[in-house]
């Protein structure tokens, strides 16, 4: 309590220096510096929420001085400190209303706005990603997806970064069991790769990281289509084309040469097993595919097997 009282006294003392007085202009720069010093001391004393309030006061001072970079830095620090305070509250399992989390989200959002105003979309996108990852770690994938999507929109001029952010959105949709949305996002990512990816000269084959993202999209889309089982009349043309590549009667590996041949053949077998409703074969294929897929894809495959065992929909 003594530390809290001392903090409030010093905070008010600095704040009073900003009050307008007759024939006397407040020294905003000095006040900003003093708020910053107080914030550092409070951070060292493990009082992140109080340090965050001091950083907010700094941000207001920098805004008054028309110093957008300084304002953004102070807001970012405040956001991180509020987030730290929320993590501490959750770790202690203390009752609360997530007020620190809401304060952090507001600070992040305002900082993003400041960076956009000064034409720095890369910095704005990085903060959206930071907030999205923090929310995802707090088991809030639905809220996190909003900020990953915002990051992707800000990264539209940098295709690979945009794709990685969209991949985070897809992951969040899978975590919330919104498989239709996840399928749409993976499809959007494939279209983006076709339009914007660097390609091997003279071919339509993407290179580098684009190839890895394309492989992820292809595998995930096949598993999602098998999981969702859309009826033929509701199957979109792009999804129908994807499934056609895995028809046993067509020699289509050349169309998906970005996949390892063994992965392609196993996925082809998965599609056939689903069409034939061969649960035993599907379980056997799950064992073979397990070391070849990512944890997320293995989760989709697991849900697919459960759905075939429980066709009423209890699998997911």
C-alpha positions in Angstrom: 0.0 0.0 0.0 2.9 2.3 0.8 4.3 1.8 -2.7 0.9 2.4 -4.2 0.5 5.6 -2.2 3.9 6.9 -3.3 3.1 6.1 -6.9 -0.1 8.1 -6.8 1.5 11.0 -5.1 4.4 11.2 -7.6 1.9 10.6 -10.5 -0.3 13.5 -9.4 2.8 15.8 -8.9 3.9 15.2 -12.5 0.3 15.6 -13.8 -0.1 18.9 -12.0 2.9 20.3 -14.0 0.8 19.8 -17.1 -2.0 22.1 -15.9 -2.2 25.4 -17.7 -1.4 28.4 -15.6 -1.6 32.1 -16.3 1.3 33.3 -18.4 3.0 30.0 -18.0 3.3 27.2 -20.5 3.5 23.7 -19.2 6.8 21.8 -19.8 5.3 18.8 -21.6 8.7 17.3 -22.5 9.9 17.4 -18.9 6.7 15.8 -17.7 7.0 13.0 -20.3 10.5 12.3 -19.1 9.4 12.1 -15.5 6.5 9.8 -16.3 9.0 7.6 -18.1 11.3 7.5 -15.1 8.4 6.6 -12.8 7.4 3.9 -15.3 10.8 2.3 -15.2 10.9 2.3 -11.4 7.4 0.7 -11.2 8.4 -1.9 -13.8 11.5 -2.8 -11.7 9.2 -3.2 -8.6 7.0 -5.7 -10.5 4.0 -3.3 -10.8 3.3 -3.6 -14.5 -0.2 -2.2 -14.4 1.0 1.1 -12.7 4.0 1.3 -15.0 1.5 0.9 -17.9 -0.5 3.9 -16.7 2.7 6.0 -16.6 3.4 5.0 -20.2 -0.1 6.0 -21.2 0.6 9.4 -19.6 3.9 9.6 -21.6 1.9 8.8 -24.8 -0.4 11.7 -24.1 2.5 14.0 -23.7 4.1 12.8 -26.9 0.8 13.3 -28.7 0.7 16.9 -27.4 4.3 17.4 -28.8 3.2 15.9 -32.2 5.8 13.2 -31.8 4.0 10.2 -33.3 7.0 7.8 -33.0 7.3 8.6 -29.3 3.6 8.2 -28.8 3.6 4.8 -30.6 6.5 3.6 -28.5 4.9 4.6 -25.2 1.5 3.0 -26.2 3.3 -0.2 -27.2 5.1 -0.4 -23.9 1.8 0.3 -22.1 0.1 -2.5 -24.0 2.8 -5.0 -23.2 2.7 -4.1 -19.5 -1.1 -4.4 -19.3 -0.7 -7.8 -21.0 1.9 -8.8 -18.5 -0.4 -7.8 -15.7 -3.2 -9.9 -17.2 -0.9 -12.9 -17.5 0.1 -12.6 -13.8 -3.6 -12.4 -12.8 -4.4 -15.5 -14.8 -1.4 -17.4 -13.4 -2.5 -16.6 -9.9 -6.1 -17.6 -10.8 -7.3 -14.3 -9.2 -10.9 -13.3 -9.9 -11.3 -10.4 -12.2 -13.0 -8.9 -15.3 -10.0 -9.1 -17.6 -9.7 -5.3 -17.2 -5.9 -5.4 -17.9 -6.5 -7.5 -21.0 -9.1 -5.0 -22.3 -6.7 -2.1 -21.6 -3.9 -3.9 -23.5 -6.2 -4.5 -26.5 -7.2 -0.8 -26.5 -3.5 0.3 -26.4 -2.5 -2.1 -29.2 -5.4 -0.9 -31.3 -4.6 2.7 -30.8 -0.9 2.1 -31.6 -1.9 0.4 -34.8 -3.9 3.4 -35.7 -1.0 5.7 -35.0 1.4 3.7 -37.2 -1.2 3.6 -40.0 -1.5 7.4 -39.8 2.3 7.8 -40.2 2.3 5.3 -43.1 4.1 2.5 -41.4 1.9 -0.6 -42.1 4.7 -3.0 -41.4 4.9 -1.8 -37.7 1.1 -1.8 -37.5 1.0 -5.4 -38.8 3.7 -6.6 -36.4 1.6 -5.3 -33.4 -1.5 -7.0 -34.8 0.4 -10.3 -34.9 1.8 -9.7 -31.4 -1.7 -9.1 -30.0 -3.1 -12.1 -32.0 -0.5 -14.4 -30.6 -1.0 -13.2 -27.0 -4.8 -13.8 -27.3 -4.2 -17.2 -28.8 -1.9 -18.1 -25.9 -4.7 -17.1 -23.5 -7.0 -19.5 -25.3 -9.0 -16.8 -27.1 -8.6 -18.0 -30.7 -11.8 -16.3 -31.9 -10.6 -12.9 -30.8 -7.1 -13.6 -32.0 -8.3 -14.4 -35.5 -9.6 -10.8 -35.9 -6.1 -9.4 -35.4 -4.4 -12.0 -37.5 -6.8 -11.0 -40.3 -6.0 -7.4 -39.8 -2.3 -8.1 -40.0 -2.9 -9.9 -43.3 -4.7 -6.9 -44.7 -1.8 -4.6 -43.7 0.7 -7.0 -45.3 -1.0 -7.2 -48.7 2.1 -5.7 -50.4 4.3 -8.5 -48.9 2.7 -11.8 -50.1 4.6 -14.3 -48.0 4.0 -12.4 -44.8 0.3 -12.0 -45.7 0.1 -15.8 -46.3 1.7 -16.5 -42.9 -0.8 -14.2 -41.2 -3.7 -15.9 -43.1 -2.3 -19.2 -41.9 -2.7 -18.0 -38.3 -6.3 -17.1 -39.1 -6.9 -20.6 -40.4 -5.4 -22.1 -37.3 -7.7 -20.1 -35.1 -10.7 -21.1 -37.1 -9.7 -24.8 -36.7 -9.3 -24.3 -32.9 -12.9 -22.8 -32.8 -14.1 -25.7 -35.0 -15.2 -23.3 -37.7 -14.0 -25.7 -40.4 -16.0 -24.0 -43.2 -14.2 -20.8 -42.6 -10.8 -22.6 -42.3 -11.4 -24.2 -45.7 -12.3 -20.8 -47.2 -9.1 -19.3 -45.9 -6.8 -22.1 -47.1 -8.5 -21.8 -50.5 -7.9 -18.0 -50.5 -4.3 -18.6 -49.6 -3.9 -21.0 -52.6 -5.3 -18.4 -55.0 -3.0 -15.8 -53.5 0.0 -18.0 -54.1 -1.1 -18.6 -57.7 -1.3 -14.8 -58.3 1.5 -13.4 -56.2 4.1 -16.0 -55.5 7.6 -16.1 -56.9 7.8 -18.9 -59.5 10.4 -21.0 -61.2 11.1 -19.2 -64.5 9.0 -20.7 -67.3 6.7 -22.6 -65.0 3.9 -22.0 -62.6 5.7 -23.7 -59.7 6.3 -21.5 -56.7 9.6 -21.4 -55.0 11.0 -21.2 -51.4 8.5 -20.6 -48.6 5.6 -20.3 -51.0 6.1 -23.9 -51.8 5.8 -24.9 -48.1 2.7 -22.8 -47.6 1.1 -24.3 -50.8 1.7 -27.8 -49.5 0.2 -26.9 -46.2 -2.9 -25.5 -47.9 -3.3 -28.5 -50.2 -3.1 -31.1 -47.4 -5.4 -29.1 -45.0 -8.0 -28.5 -47.7 -8.2 -32.2 -48.6 -8.6 -33.2 -45.0 -11.2 -30.4 -44.4 -13.2 -31.5 -47.4 -13.2 -35.1 -46.2 -14.2 -33.9 -42.8 -17.0 -31.6 -43.9 -18.3 -33.9 -46.6 -20.2 -31.2 -48.6 -22.9 -32.6 -50.8 -22.2 -32.5 -54.6 -24.7 -29.6 -55.1 -22.9 -27.5 -52.5 -19.3 -28.4 -53.6 -17.6 -25.3 -55.0 -15.8 -25.7 -58.4 -12.4 -25.0 -56.8 -13.1 -27.7 -54.2 -14.3 -30.2 -56.8 -11.1 -29.6 -58.8 -9.1 -30.3 -55.8 -10.8 -33.7 -55.1 -10.6 -34.6 -58.8 -6.8 -34.6 -58.5 -7.0 -37.4 -55.9 -9.2 -39.7 -58.0 -7.6 -43.1 -58.5 -8.4 -43.1 -62.2 -6.5 -40.0 -62.9 -2.7 -39.6 -63.0 -2.6 -36.2 -61.3 0.5 -36.2 -59.2 2.1 -34.0 -61.8 -0.5 -31.3 -60.8 0.5 -31.5 -57.2 4.3 -31.9 -57.6 4.8 -29.7 -54.6 3.8 -32.7 -52.4 6.1 -35.6 -51.7 4.9 -38.6 -53.7 4.3 -40.7 -50.7 2.2 -38.0 -49.1 0.2 -37.6 -52.3 -0.5 -41.3 -52.5 -1.5 -41.6 -48.9 -3.9 -38.6 -49.3 -5.3 -40.2 -52.4 -5.9 -43.4 -50.3 -7.6 -41.3 -47.6 -10.0 -39.8 -50.1 -10.8 -43.3 -51.5 -11.2 -44.7 -47.9 -13.7 -41.9 -47.1 -15.6 -42.4 -50.3 -15.8 -46.2 -49.6 -16.5 -45.6 -45.9 -13.6 -48.0 -45.1 -12.9 -47.1 -41.5 -10.2 -49.8 -40.9 -8.2 -48.5 -43.9 -8.6 -45.0 -42.7 -7.2 -45.9 -39.3 -4.3 -47.6 -40.9 -3.6 -44.6 -43.2 -3.7 -42.3 -40.1 -0.8 -44.3 -38.6 1.2 -43.9 -41.8 0.5 -40.2 -42.3 1.1 -39.3 -38.7 4.9 -38.6 -38.9 4.4 -36.8 -42.3 1.9 -34.2 -41.1 2.0 -31.2 -38.9 0.2 -31.3 -35.4 -2.6 -29.3 -36.8 -3.1 -31.6 -39.8 -2.9 -34.6 -37.6 -5.7 -33.1 -35.4 -7.8 -32.7 -38.6 -7.1 -36.3 -39.6 -8.0 -37.5 -36.1 -11.3 -35.6 -36.2 -11.9 -37.1 -39.6 -11.5 -40.6 -38.3 -13.7 -39.8 -35.3 -16.4 -38.5 -37.7 -16.3 -41.7 -39.7 -16.6 -43.7 -36.5 -19.4 -41.5 -35.3 -21.2 -40.3 -38.5 -23.9 -38.5 -36.5 -21.5 -35.6 -36.2 -20.2 -36.3 -32.8 -16.6 -36.5 -34.2 -16.4 -32.7 -34.3 
